[in-house]
Each structure stands twice: as C-alpha cells, then as structure tokens.
Amino acid sequence: MPSLDDLKKRISSVKSTQKITKAMKMVAAAKLRKAQENAEKGRPFSEKMNNIILNLSKSIVDKDNASKFLVGTGKNNIHLCVVITADRGLCGGFNTNICRKAKNYFDQIIKDGKTLKIFTVGSKGHDQLKRAYGSYIIEKVNFKGFRKITYNEAEEIGNKIIKLFQEEQFDVCKIFYNKFKNVITQIPQSQQIIPIESIKKEQEEKKSENFYEFEPEENEILDNLLPRNISTQIFKAFLENAASEQGSRMTAMDNATRNAGDLVDKLTITYNRSRQAAITKELIEIISGAESL
C-alpha cells in the first residue's frame, strides 16, 4: 500500500500530465481547421490533373512510344513503396495505421517473389519499419526542422522517385498515407503513381469520354505533365497526412485527458481512504493509551 505522501505526489503528477494533454488537444484543434481546409482544397486539383492525363492518354495512338511514367516499363518485378508518415508521435494510431497498411502490401510482394524497395518519408514510419524491413529500405527522409511542409518538399521527393525510375531501379511505385475523413476517422490509402493505376483501369474499361484536341502534341504535354503529377500526388498525400495527424492527435489527447481525470478520481478516493484509515488508527491508539492510564 503506497504511503499518503506517495499518493499525493502521484495525484500531482497526473494532474500536471492532464494539463499538458489538454493543452496539446487545444493546439491540435487550432491547427486542424487550417490543415483540413488545405487538404480539401488540394483534392480537386490532384483529381483534375489525373483527368487531364486521362484525356491525353486516350488521344495517343502509339502506346509503345508513350511516356514510361504513363504506361510503365512493361514489367512488374520491382516495387518501390513510399511510406509517408509524421515526424512526431502522440497522435494515436496515425503512424501505426499507415505502416500496417504498407506491411500487408510488403508481405504480399515478398510472398509473390518480387523485389521490394522501401522509401520512408517521416521518422516515425522509418522507426516502425526498420526492424522487420530494414534491409529493404533504400532511402529515408524526414522534415523535423520544418515548421510546414510545402510543395517544394513534395517536389524534392518526386525528383528522387523520378531519378530512381529513370535509372530503372523499379517498375511500380506506390505511396502510402492517411486520407482525412473527420476528426475520428482517417483512412489508410495506397495509391499507385507509376504507372498511373487509375488511367490503366479506365483504358481497360474503355468508357466513353469527351475527347479534345491538344496543342502541342499529346506526348509532348505528357512529358512535362507526368513528372509534375508525381509531385502533385505526393503533395496531396502530405496535405491529407497533415489533417489526419492533427485530427488523430486531437482525439488521442482528448482521450488521454479523460483517462487522466479518471485516474485522478481513483487516486483521490484511495488517498482519502488511506488518510481516513490513518486517522482512525491514531484515534484508536490515543483512546487505548488513555484507557491504559
């Protein structure tokens, strides 16, 4: 049984922790609104770019000479997985959910006998993956010193991926991130960016779409647009992650604050009972001493 002094110190410690978690919840709530607006504004831009690429790809007659970013290398042997997580913790299952989604894909690739390469963006994802998949990690990047991730950082990651693809280091590239739905729900996503998966599906289904005439030629436009699309999709993942991280942190800190309050109540009850028992014991000793005299 802990002493009264120990219980008092523990109650004070839990109350201090509760103040910290409450402050973190308020900070996350303040950041969430702006992050959510940015994520919602970024979605139409990335979707529209994909639609433009779709229309351009349908106008190409000679698919064999089309950009490799669009049609791929014709192989499916080497897979590059870009796992985008946060650089900070205390955000619930945000980082873990992304890594779990990626791990399931990793295991399937390894099971199929294909080559796996991992590119981690964010220190938390690297920390979770390095034990089991450390030998597959070829590149790691984090932005700990940055107050805000901009398109320039996304373009930096995109250029590294493009360089690896041009060096024939992989055939298929997928990115893993969390899509923001609401404060409570963030959905882990896997999106193939090389070759563009959505376009391949649309071409297979052969849906009727409006066709446009382009100037200059479609191939020339795609050569400039496809590399930019990779950076755009990565930036969209950054925006979705930023909103998801703040939403998850807000929920986690709210739960932590509630749990701290419950723990303070339980410790206070234990403290009062121990204090009452100590007082009762002292009274009994006083009474017994008086009676003996």
C-alpha positions in Angstrom: 0.0 0.0 0.0 1.6 3.3 -1.0 2.0 6.0 1.6 -0.1 9.2 1.8 2.9 11.2 0.6 3.4 8.9 -2.4 -0.3 9.1 -3.4 -0.2 12.9 -3.1 2.8 13.1 -5.3 1.2 10.8 -7.9 -2.0 12.8 -7.9 0.0 16.0 -8.5 2.0 14.3 -11.3 -1.2 13.0 -13.1 -2.8 16.5 -12.8 0.3 18.0 -14.5 0.2 15.5 -17.3 -3.5 16.2 -17.7 -2.7 19.9 -18.2 -0.2 19.1 -20.9 -2.5 16.7 -22.8 -5.3 19.3 -22.6 -3.0 22.0 -24.0 -1.9 19.6 -26.8 -5.5 18.9 -27.6 -6.3 22.6 -27.9 -3.2 23.2 -30.1 -4.2 20.3 -32.4 -7.7 21.6 -32.7 -6.4 25.1 -33.7 -4.1 23.5 -36.3 -6.7 21.1 -37.6 -9.0 23.7 -39.2 -6.3 25.1 -41.4 -4.9 21.6 -42.3 -8.4 20.3 -43.1 -9.1 23.3 -45.4 -5.8 22.7 -47.2 -6.5 19.0 -47.7 -10.0 19.7 -49.1 -8.7 22.3 -51.4 -5.9 20.0 -52.7 -8.2 17.1 -53.7 -9.9 18.8 -56.7 -6.5 19.9 -58.1 -5.0 16.4 -58.0 -8.2 14.8 -59.4 -8.4 17.3 -62.2 -4.7 16.7 -63.1 -5.5 12.9 -63.3 -8.5 13.6 -65.6 -6.4 15.8 -67.9 -3.8 13.0 -68.1 -6.6 10.5 -68.8 -7.9 12.6 -71.7 -4.4 13.0 -73.1 -3.6 9.3 -72.8 -6.7 8.3 -74.8 -5.6 10.5 -77.7 -2.3 8.8 -78.0 -2.3 6.3 -80.9 1.2 4.8 -80.5 1.2 3.4 -76.9 4.6 1.8 -77.3 6.3 5.1 -77.7 4.3 6.8 -74.9 5.9 8.0 -71.7 7.1 5.3 -69.3 5.5 7.2 -66.5 2.2 6.6 -68.1 2.4 3.0 -69.4 5.2 1.7 -67.2 8.2 -0.4 -68.1 6.2 -3.4 -69.2 7.4 -5.3 -66.1 6.0 -5.9 -62.7 9.1 -7.2 -60.8 10.5 -4.4 -58.7 8.1 -2.4 -56.4 9.1 0.9 -54.8 6.9 1.7 -51.8 6.9 5.3 -50.5 5.6 5.3 -46.9 4.7 8.8 -45.8 4.3 9.3 -42.0 4.8 12.0 -39.4 8.0 13.1 -37.6 6.2 13.4 -34.3 4.3 11.0 -32.1 1.5 11.3 -29.6 -1.1 11.1 -32.4 -2.9 7.9 -31.6 -2.7 5.2 -34.3 -2.0 7.6 -37.1 1.5 6.3 -37.9 0.8 2.7 -37.0 -2.2 2.5 -39.4 -0.1 3.7 -42.3 2.6 1.2 -41.5 0.2 -1.6 -41.1 -1.3 -0.9 -44.5 2.2 -0.8 -46.0 3.3 -4.0 -44.2 0.4 -6.0 -45.6 1.5 -4.9 -49.1 5.1 -5.7 -48.4 4.3 -9.2 -47.2 2.3 -9.8 -50.4 5.1 -8.6 -52.6 7.7 -10.8 -50.8 5.3 -13.8 -50.9 4.9 -13.4 -54.7 8.7 -13.5 -55.1 9.1 -9.9 -56.3 11.7 -7.4 -55.3 10.7 -4.9 -52.6 12.3 -1.4 -52.1 11.1 1.0 -49.4 11.4 4.8 -49.3 10.4 6.2 -45.9 9.3 9.8 -45.5 9.0 10.7 -41.9 11.0 9.4 -38.9 8.1 7.6 -37.2 7.5 5.4 -40.2 11.2 4.6 -40.5 11.4 3.7 -36.8 8.5 1.2 -37.1 9.7 -0.4 -40.4 13.5 -0.6 -39.8 13.4 -3.7 -37.5 11.4 -6.0 -39.8 12.1 -4.4 -43.2 15.4 -2.6 -42.6 17.2 -4.4 -45.4 14.6 -3.3 -47.9 14.9 0.5 -47.1 16.9 2.3 -49.8 16.1 5.9 -48.8 14.8 7.8 -45.8 13.8 11.4 -45.5 12.4 13.5 -42.6 11.3 17.1 -42.2 11.9 17.5 -38.4 13.3 21.0 -38.8 10.4 22.3 -41.0 7.5 24.1 -39.4 5.4 23.5 -42.5 5.8 21.1 -45.4 5.3 22.9 -48.8 5.2 21.8 -52.4 8.9 22.3 -52.6 9.4 19.3 -50.2 7.0 17.2 -52.2 8.9 18.1 -55.4 12.1 17.1 -53.8 10.7 13.6 -53.0 9.2 13.5 -56.5 12.5 14.2 -58.1 14.2 11.4 -56.2 11.5 9.0 -57.3 11.8 10.2 -60.9 15.6 9.7 -60.8 15.2 6.2 -59.5 12.7 5.4 -62.2 15.0 6.8 -64.9 17.8 4.6 -63.6 15.5 1.6 -63.9 15.6 1.0 -60.2 11.9 -0.1 -60.0 8.9 -0.9 -62.2 5.9 0.1 -60.0 5.7 2.8 -57.4 3.1 3.2 -54.7 2.6 5.8 -51.9 1.1 5.1 -48.5 -0.6 7.8 -46.4 -3.8 8.5 -44.4 -6.8 10.2 -46.1 -8.6 12.6 -43.8 -12.3 11.9 -43.3 -13.1 13.5 -40.0 -11.6 14.1 -36.6 -12.2 10.5 -35.5 -11.7 8.6 -38.8 -8.6 8.7 -41.0 -8.4 6.0 -43.8 -5.1 4.5 -44.7 -4.5 4.7 -48.5 -2.3 3.1 -51.1 -2.0 4.9 -54.4 0.0 3.8 -57.4 1.7 6.8 -59.1 4.0 5.0 -61.6 2.4 3.8 -63.8 -0.8 5.7 -63.1 -3.2 2.9 -61.9 -6.5 4.8 -62.4 -5.6 5.5 -66.1 -4.9 1.9 -66.8 -8.3 0.9 -65.3 -10.1 3.5 -67.3 -8.4 2.3 -70.5 -9.3 -1.3 -69.9 -13.0 -0.4 -69.2 -13.0 1.8 -72.4 -15.5 4.3 -71.1 -16.8 6.9 -73.5 -15.3 10.3 -72.6 -15.1 13.6 -74.3 -12.0 14.0 -76.5 -10.1 17.2 -77.0 -7.5 18.4 -79.5 -4.3 19.4 -77.9 -1.5 21.8 -79.0 1.4 20.9 -78.8 1.2 17.1 -79.3 -0.1 14.8 -76.5 3.3 13.1 -76.0 5.0 16.5 -75.5 2.4 17.7 -73.0 2.6 14.4 -71.1 6.4 14.5 -70.9 6.0 17.8 -68.9 2.8 16.9 -67.1 3.5 13.4 -65.8 6.6 14.2 -63.7 4.7 17.2 -62.2 1.8 14.9 -61.4 4.0 12.7 -59.3 5.0 15.7 -57.1 1.4 16.8 -57.0 0.1 13.4 -55.8 2.8 13.4 -53.1 1.9 16.9 -52.0 -1.7 15.8 -51.8 -0.6 12.9 -49.5 1.3 15.5 -47.4 -1.9 17.6 -47.1 -4.0 14.6 -46.2 -1.5 13.4 -43.7 -1.2 16.9 -42.0 -5.0 17.0 -41.4 -5.1 13.3 -40.4 -2.3 13.8 -37.9 -3.9 16.8 -36.2 -7.3 15.0 -36.1 -5.7 11.9 -34.6 -3.7 13.9 -32.1 -6.7 15.8 -31.0 -8.7 12.6 -30.4 -5.7 10.9 -28.7 -5.1 13.9 -26.4 -8.8 14.2 -25.6 -8.8 10.5 -24.5 -5.6 11.0 -22.5 -7.1 14.0 -20.7 -10.2 12.0 -19.8 -8.2 9.0 -18.7 -6.0 11.3 -16.5 -9.2 12.7 -14.9 -10.5 9.2 -14.2 -7.1 8.2 -12.7 -7.0 11.4 -10.5 -10.5 10.5 -9.2 -9.5 6.9 -8.3 -6.2 8.1 -6.7 -8.1 10.7 -4.7 -10.5 8.1 -3.4 -7.6 5.8 -2.4 -5.8 8.8 -0.8 -8.9 9.8 1.2 -9.5 6.2 2.3 -5.8 5.8 3.4 -5.9 9.1 5.2 -9.2 8.2 7.0 -7.7 4.8 8.0 -4.6 6.5 9.3 -6.6 9.0 11.3 -8.8 6.2 12.7 -5.7 4.2 13.7 -4.3 7.2 15.5 -7.5 7.8 17.4 -7.7 4.1 18.4 -4.1 4.4 19.7 -4.9 7.6 21.7 -8.0 6.0 23.2 -6.2 2.8 24.0 -3.4 4.8 25.7 -5.9 6.9 27.7 -7.8 3.8 28.9 -4.5 2.1 30.0 -3.8 5.1 32.2 
